[in-house]
Amino acid sequence: MEIKAAEVAKLRQMTGAGMMDCKNALVEAQGDFERAKEIIREKGKLVAAKRADRETTEGAVIAMANDQHDKAILVCLGCETDFVAKNEDFVQLAKAVANTALSHMPADLSALHALTVNGTTVEDALTAQTGKSGERHAIPFYNKLEAPYIATYIHMNNKVATIVGFNKAIDNQAGRDIAMQITAMNPVSVSKSDCPQSVIDKEMEIYREQIRLEGKPEQMVEQIAKGKLNKFFKESTLEEQIFVKDGKATVAEHLKAIDPQLKVTGFYRFSLND
């Protein structure tokens, strides 16, 4: 049957699928728009199933706070190639998912998938975009943060971003500086007191093995390992790191200079390159 260009354009506007995909779907559906929409959805699911084992090592990481700066989300929309990541459809979907997450602050990734974006669920939107581009689309990371004040930072290539909470209001640039510090230096925790025990145990295990391989006496192993752990805390916990923009003071000292009561309450960082 003859399919008019206007009908193809209408279906494309409804689904976002490519012109040829829309035309083929209308031909197969014999002009039935609802059936054609279903055919396009089915194609997207088929492509998604075929690409399910592909890694999404490219994409966009978005950090976004509300106007009051007391709520924020960090979410990554992933795809397979940088070419697709720069596509306008991909960029718009990433922004839409981020805005939806910020509006609803879902509890976890599963809850985010169930939310509505562009008239469908986030999960179905990912499937549809997979069908359109031929590449797997996925959300490898999502988290939220609430605090009296939250700063955000997205690196210019959208491959790494951070959200960081403070116990009180802070100048926007000062907060952004701390978010940039976290983005650049990738601390494991705010301080050594809240460093995960699993991280400490793993580091100590590595240090003990290194020291034994160096031939040190067994009675010295634990003491030397603890010294190495203290060095790890200085390099890898936010408060003890040297503040990059200063080069002399620690982050804790820098915060104290701004306000003696100012503290970081928590942060999330995600990088597509880690």
Disulfide bonds with the S-S distance in Angstrom:
none
